[in-house]
Amino acid sequence: MELLERYKALQVQNEELRQEVVKAKAMAEAKNVQIAKLEHDLINKDVNADDLLSKIEAVLGK
């Protein structure tokens, strides 16, 4: 009887841990998406800065 109770308790604990893993994976994926967006934004800003610099140089006749 004690062994069966221990087994059931471990099943419950296993399910709780599985839910934690699912949440952690979802959070990691959300962070990956956010990082990718920030990288994309940074690349666009770099391109815009280069474009702006070219326009300034053109106006200054360089």
C-alpha positions in Angstrom: 0.0 0.0 0.0 2.8 2.4 0.9 4.5 1.7 -2.5 1.3 2.5 -4.4 0.9 5.8 -2.5 4.5 6.7 -3.3 3.9 5.9 -6.9 0.8 8.1 -7.1 2.7 11.0 -5.4 5.5 10.6 -7.9 3.0 10.7 -10.7 1.6 14.0 -9.4 5.1 15.4 -9.0 6.1 14.3 -12.5 3.0 16.1 -14.0 3.9 19.3 -12.0 7.4 19.1 -13.4 6.2 18.5 -16.9 4.0 21.6 -16.6 7.0 23.6 -15.4 9.0 22.4 -18.4 6.2 23.4 -20.8 6.1 26.9 -19.2 9.9 27.3 -19.4 9.9 26.3 -23.1 7.2 28.8 -23.9 9.0 31.5 -22.0 12.3 30.7 -23.8 10.5 30.8 -27.2 8.9 34.1 -26.4 12.4 35.5 -25.4 13.9 34.1 -28.6 11.2 35.9 -30.6 11.8 39.1 -28.7 15.6 38.8 -29.3 15.1 38.3 -33.0 12.9 41.3 -33.2 15.4 43.5 -31.4 18.2 42.2 -33.7 16.0 43.0 -36.7 15.4 46.5 -35.3 19.1 47.1 -34.6 20.0 46.0 -38.2 17.4 48.4 -39.6 18.7 51.3 -37.4 22.2 50.6 -38.6 21.0 50.7 -42.2 19.1 53.9 -41.6 22.1 55.4 -39.9 24.3 54.5 -42.9 21.7 56.0 -45.3 21.5 59.1 -43.2 25.3 59.5 -43.2 25.3 59.1 -47.0 22.7 61.8 -47.4 24.6 64.2 -45.1 27.8 63.6 -47.0 26.0 64.2 -50.3 24.7 67.5 -48.9 28.1 68.5 -47.7 29.6 67.5 -51.1 31.9 64.8 -49.7 
